[in-house]
Amino acid sequence: MQGLITQWTGRGEAIVLAWVAGGLFLGEGFYLPTNPVALPFDSVSHPAAGAISAVAGLALFFLSAFYRSFGQYRSYMGTLVILIATGDLWFGGGFWVGTILGTIAGVLIIVLPPYPRFQRLTVPSTEP
């Protein structure tokens, strides 16, 4: 007897992809202010693009950690991961690999069903 489902745990595949994308964004955030490279979209300056990329990387880390604990909110968290990953492409440095991995992670968060967590049922003892 398995018991009652109390919570949902997020899938590891999507969490790992979100961590990799967040690490790439974080690395890009530290790389851009010190090395002036040509940005694909000239919407912001290099220091601002680096700061936005670093914040996007940290946001992906936190969202994937929250998704691990709260898998029942996967549609909200997956949508936020997709928006952050594509937003970093436009406002950040335009790092394509991180954007692609972040978008795939967001889609996997939405599409893949989370794992259930069961609460163990205890039977009361009849002994005196």
C-alpha positions, 0 to 999 in steps of 0.5 A: 500500500503506497499511501496518499500523494502529498506533493509532487517532485520535479523531474531531474532532466529538466532541472539539470538542463536549467542548471546548465543554462543558468551556469552558462548565463552566470559565466556569461554575466562575468565574461561580458563586462571585462571583454568587449565583444560584439553583442548580437542585439545592441539593446544594452551596454556590456556591463548591463548585459553582463548583469542581466545575464548573471541575474538570469542565471541565478533566476534559473538556479532558483526556479529549478530548485523550487521546481524540485520541491514544488512540482505541482506548479510546473506550468508556471515555472516552465513558462518563467524559465522559457521567458527568462531564457529568451529574455536573456537572448534579447537583453543579455549577451545573446548567448545562444547555447544557454538560451536553447538549453533554457528553452528546452528545460522550460518545455520539459518542465511543462511537458513531463509529469512530475514524480509523486511523493507519497505519505506513508499510511500508519495503521494504529496499533491494537496492542494494549 
